[in-house]
Amino acid sequence: MARRWRALPGALVVLAAACLTACGAGAGSPSSDARLWVTADFGNRVLVRDDAPKVRGADTVMRLVQRNAKVTTRYGGGFVQSIGGLAGGQRGGRPVDWFFYVDGVLSDRGAAQVRVGDGDAVWWDHHDWGSGPGSGSAVVGSFPAPFTSGAALACIPATAPACATTRQALTRAGARVESVAPSALGHGDVPGVLVGTAGAIRDTRVGRLLRQGPEGSGVYARPARDGREIALLDQRGRRVRASGAGAGLVAATRTDGQAPVWTVTGTDDAGVGAAAGALTQDRLATRFAVAVEGSDTTPLPLEPAG
């Protein structure tokens, strides 16, 4: 479904709005090809995975999840308390809540305000608030969304084999792929993909954002300045371990309410190639981001050390 990315009213407002819910509009003709996933712990525990949920034409995201899972609310029905018996609150002294994503982007509106359209991938996840307001604002786990209609592709260099692999994956997803300069990514309505080693992309806007870690990028990985290492982080943004030669990363970022930008990167050409090869629904489903080493895919964030 064509989607206009709206400006965020503020990061904390976004996170609060993602949890607001109420009843949707009345019945209508069924919507087709929507997906509903309900997970916990950054996608690591699947509670509901329905690729053909019961949808009515006027459904909101709240009505959709109420129809397909057991949901309780509080504050007069305006806030999700639990889905499938799993509630928000505190865990280990830290706040945990339900957040929802549509086509891989954290919603900036409450669930009662968002209509479910044809082909929408609706994903609820219960997790720690993470290391900051930017954490998880865009995720890769709804692939082939958000590329089911179009994609802007920038590669450094443009002739890299991983660029062709990425283009093929996007085309298979149904996207009409347009080649653009890296500076054009993340503007307007078309989601983008940046392909290149961490060293090659380090001076792009996305490269600089990734080096800020989850506080800035929302991604639980941080490439080194020289690109030869990628630190893999836990949900609080703490380094657990690092990936070296041959390591790849597939991650998504979003800034200023614009279209999301995915990054297919790595410590070297082999790592970028491995990351490009991971652009499949099977390897990305319900993942916030993934580290890739050869044929192995590791979901991010990592579990805390010890």
ABEGO torsion letter per residue (X at the ends): XBBBBBBBAEAAAAAAAAABBBBBBBBBBBBBGBBBBBBBGGGABBABBBABBBBBAABBAAAAAAAABBBBBBGGGABBABBGGBBBEBBGGBBBBBBBBBGGBBBABBAAABBBBBGBBBBBBBBBAEAEAABGABBAAAOAOAAAABBBBBBOBAABAAAAAAAAAAAAAGBBBBBBBAAABGBEABBBBBBEBAAAAAABAAAAAAAAEAAAAGBBBBBBAAGABBBBBBAAGBBABBBBBGBBBBBBBBBGGBBBBBBBBBABAAAAAAAAAABBAAAABGBABBBBBEABBBBOBBBBBX
